[in-house]
């Protein structure tokens, strides 16, 4: 029997279409803020907690936009479209930088496995369906 870890992430879209991202402190990659879902919390609540912890921005989860499995590490990520409610951008022990990327910067700066989460969330914002995808930590697979 194999075990899976469940993580959550929030794709926070600002009024001007920019998306909140962090440069992870542990590996330097740009990603939507997120982390491990705690045993006693609802997925949307976990996404909001992780965004606040890593960026200083308070958000509301709007809807689930995708489910992503890292096939290499056995991590299943639930990604939510989030609306910013307030706060001030700041880094944390998990985030070396906090920025608002344009969709073009997402495509240029983020690994495919993480950029697709943002693009899928933006597609849901424009009426598209949630997605289910698999990746190897860098690239989509399957």
N, C-alpha and C positions, 0 to 999 in steps of 0.2 A: 504494500500500500504506500502510495506517495502522498505527501502533504502539500498543500498550496497555501501561500500567504495571500491575504487580500489587502490591497492598498486602494486608496482613493486619491483623486486629484481634482482640482478645480480650475476650469478654464474661465478666467474672469475677463469679461469683455467690457471695456469702457465705452462711454457715449460716442467717442470718436473712432471706434472700431479697433483700438489698440488692445492688446492682450497682455495680462500680467504674467511675467515669467521670472524664474530665479536661475542664477548660476549656482549649481549645487556646490557646496563647500567640499564634499568628499571626492568628487571626480571632475569637477569643472564643467560639466555639461549644462546646457540651457534646457529647462523643462518647465511645464506648468507646475505650480506648487502642489505638493501632496505627500502622502506617507501612509504608514500602516494603519489600517482601521482597527480601533480598539474593540475588544470583545463585547463591551456593553453599549456601543453606540450605533446609531443608524448611519447608513452610508453617506447620505447627504450632510448630516451633522458633522461627520468625520471630515468630509471635504472642506467644510467651512472652518472647522477647527485648524486643520493643517494650513490652509491659506493664511489665516490670522497669525498662527505661530511663526510661519516662515517669512511673511511679508509685512505684517502690521496692518493689513487691509481687512476690514470686516466685510463679509459677503453673505449673500443669500443664495442657496442652491436653487436653481430654476428647474432643471430637468437632467436626467441621465442622457449623455450623448454617445457613450460607447463603453464597450467592455474589451479589454486588451490583455492578452496573456503573453508574458515573457516565457517562451518555451524553454529557454536555457536555465532560468532560475525558479520556475514554477510560481511566479507571482501573477495574480489576476488583479488588474486595476479597473476600478469603476470610475469613470470620468464624468463630471458634472459641469454643465454650463452654469456659471455663477454671475450674479449681479453685484457690483461693488456698492456698499452702503456707507462707507466712510473709513477713517483711519489715515495713517501717514506711513508711506513706504519706509521700511527699515529692514536691515539684514538680521539674521539670526545665526545660531551655531550651525544650522543646516543650509543657510543661503549666503553665499559670498557676495552676491549682487542681486538687486531687485530692479527690474526695468519693465517698461511698457513697450512691447514690440508691435510693429505693424505686421500684417499677414506676410508681407514680403520678407521681413527680417526673420520671422519664424521659419520660413522655407530655407533661408540662407544660413542661419545660425544653429538651428536645432537638428539633431539626428532624426532621420526619417521616422523611427519608431515613436518619437515624442512629438514631432511636428504634425504627424497625422492626427494625433489627439486634438490638437488645436483646430486643424482644418475641418475635422469631423464636427467639432462643436460649433464652428462658424456655419457649417452646412445645416446643422439642426436649427440654428438661430434663423436661418433663411428658409425653413420649412422641410428640410431633408430628414431622413430617418436616422435613428441611432445606428451605430456600426458595431460589429464584432470582428476583431482582428487579432492576429498572432504575430509576434516578432521575436527576434533573437537578442534583444537588448540594443540593437542598432538599426536593423533593417526589418521590414515586413517579411513574413514567410507564409507559404501556403497559398 
